Amino acid sequence: MAKPTDEQIKLPDFTVPMVRNLNGNVIEGDLSLQELVQNGHKGLILYFYPRDNTPGCTTQATDFTAHLNEFDNLGYDIIGVSRDSIESHKKFIDNHDLQITLISDEDEKLCHYFDVIREKNMYGKKTLGLVRSAFVFDKDGKLTHAQRNLRAKGYADRLLESLPHALPIASILPHRYNFIISSSEYRMSQSDSANSSPQNVQNTRNVQVAIIGAGTAGQNAFHQVNRQTDDVVIINSGFWTTTCATVGCMPSKLLIASAERAYHAKHSAEFGVEAEVKIDGKQVMKRVQSERDRFAGFVRDNVDSWGDDKKIDGKASINKDGIIEVTNENGQIIQLIQAEKIIIATGTTPFIPEGWADDLGDAMLTSDTIFELPDLPKSLAVIGAGAIGLELAQAMHRLGVDVTLFNRVQKVGGIKDDKVNQKAIDCLGAELTLKLDSDIDSVGNKDGQAVIHYTDSEGNEQTWQGEKVLLAVGRRAYLKDLGVEHLGVTLDDKGKPKDLDELTAQVADFPVYVIGDANGRMPLLHVASNEGFRSGRAVMDEQREDKEDFIRPPTTPMSVVFCEPQIASVGRSLSQLDDDGEDYVIGEVKFDNQGRSRVMGVNCGLLRIYACKRRDIILGANMVAPDAEYIAHILASAITGNMTVTEMLASPFYHPTILEGLRTALRDVQEKMNIDYQKDCVNDK
């Protein structure tokens, strides 16, 4: 039987077996859909679903039953279709007291007529499956709506809203929800309503998976999906690399490396080493940029290996029908993408307070632009003392730039332990000019110089003036402006998606996944990489009963700020332990007199380890310390591997190393837990 296009579909003239609940009695018989509409003078909602008594299909059927009177008042009958038997339908109706008619299409005659059986590629194997679809006919038998791969949850409500304003079939395109939207570099823009109309695009591409963006999370997700199906595209705007390689981790560490060389060359007199240091700012930035481009080049080489038919260069947004609209630089739609699932990892961009870009003009820098400087500035104000602000402020200061660091609270590096935070302020404040607990009242540009008016911690009004201002007040995701609400995603007051699964990053029971920096949980590269891997496996492995065996669990939380001394956190914070009601002890060590730290002249810091008082395990840690990156990794591995404090202390701590400080803190923990050094711990919780 030839399959008509959506514009040509008419009600079939053949009969099909059906069953329904009539006043408490389940009856069955043969039904002609064409005659039903003609004789009843009512419209018809014909929806196809995969299988009786499955969660999504049950939700859809019970929703239609709940709204049956509302559909009837609008003049529509509702009929569900699946390939289940009449006996299965009877049980489905009985189990959930369904009041709608169900058609048994075991021979798939009706499914093929409406073209809802589609081929998919799973693990290289071609399979056929029924895609959840709906077709709406008016009382004259004319098709007004055609939707495929729709979402079961909430569909009845969405359809009710659209029926009074039913559109011609030519302007309605099928739903498909299979996107992985991901990228730390993704930038979204809104096109005008004329350009964003699907009617301006002749062809709509159908794919199993669409990936928007090519950042760390997106690339990892693409890699996993691409291994299992060729039916995938990736959409990206801007550079096809990652935030880390291009404007984040790597260029910042290159700048820090230069700064460390300069600092230790200038501050080695106590070791009997004196030198005259000259800093060539142009050479500093030249090396940062050339090495940065080298790292980014490796990422581009990987992207270049992907098939051209799988890459789309353009900006993406999701329209009210759940379809991806891809626009060019002029805001014109160049493609419409229909897909079956979504992973959103649209990344972030530096936050700029309203009006500041105009007020500061060319004097304003962000972490996306600072590494493009041809030379080091003479003076710099850094606003924000998080990881980015702290690292770049110290690096620039050590390279001879006159730096002032502002923060609106008395905190640095995102530290959540007050004692560690104060120690970090003491260590860093000995080198940096810190204006903490200060409020920025206004910014401006005077005679080519940046001007900041602020109120200091004492309540006095002050003014800073200099060459450049680096805004490091956080990064923001584009979820709110992306159109995710058209997919059923709701955001909290911080713009983060609600009902996010910790393992797969799936949103509620929608076929939507929000990964990487976009979900706002932990904007770190290793987290984005793991979430990309897990979501890429999840969208392809959802049919496997053992899918969890193939999905990496979330890693132990860990973060590092690469200032000197370094700042790091592992596991749960003190506030989280208090919220969880944990009974814990804290062991600590100061690095001021720690042997190797004094030998190296880096003796400033504090490590605090949180351990369960009743069990011999570590719960978390916070530190400002030399070699904190290595201490944090050791503690994270211990937490991940469920190592006890006793077992950790049984490991060697070579002398003399900075890691001996870790042993001191572990011993302090053990003393407070009253656990004998040579006895096994008995878990009594």
Salt bridges, closest charged atoms under 4 A:
ASP6 OD1 - ARG148 NH2 3.11
GLU28 OE2 - LYS90 NZ 2.52
ASP52 OD2 - HIS89 ND1 2.90
GLU70 OE2 - HIS67 ND1 2.57
ASP72 OD1 - LYS42 NZ 2.55
ASP77 OD1 - LYS42 NZ 3.08
GLU87 OE2 - LYS90 NZ 3.49
GLU108 OE2 - ARG83 NH1 2.91
GLU108 OE1 - HIS112 NE2 3.10
ASP115 OD1 - LYS3 NZ 3.53
ASP115 OD2 - ARG118 NH2 3.33
ASP157 OD1 - HIS67 NE2 3.00
ASP230 OD1 - LYS310 NZ 3.36
ASP293 OD1 - ARG292 NE 2.67
ASP308 OD1 - LYS311 NZ 3.69
ASP321 OD2 - LYS320 NZ 3.75
GLU340 OE1 - LYS120 NZ 3.41
GLU340 OE2 - ARG176 NH2 1.99
ASP368 OD2 - ARG187 NH2 3.41
ASP368 OD1 - ARG475 NH1 3.40
GLU372 OE2 - ARG292 NH1 2.93
GLU391 OE1 - LYS253 NZ 3.20
ASP417 OD2 - ARG608 NE 3.01
ASP418 OD1 - LYS411 NZ 3.41
GLU431 OE2 - ARG398 NE 2.69
GLU485 OE2 - HIS486 NE2 3.66
GLU531 OE2 - ARG521 NH2 2.64
ASP541 OD2 - ARG537 NE 3.14
GLU542 OE2 - LYS341 NZ 1.84
ASP546 OD1 - ARG544 NE 3.24
GLU564 OE2 - HIS264 NE2 3.48
GLU564 OE1 - ARG398 NH1 2.58
ASP580 OD2 - ARG572 NH1 2.79
GLU582 OE2 - ARG572 NH2 2.94
GLU582 OE1 - LYS685 NZ 3.77
GLU588 OE1 - ARG608 NH1 3.11
ASP592 OD2 - LYS423 NZ 2.95
GLU660 OE2 - HIS655 ND1 2.96
GLU660 OE2 - ARG663 NH2 3.37
ASP668 OD2 - LYS672 NZ 3.35
ASP676 OD2 - LYS679 NZ 3.27
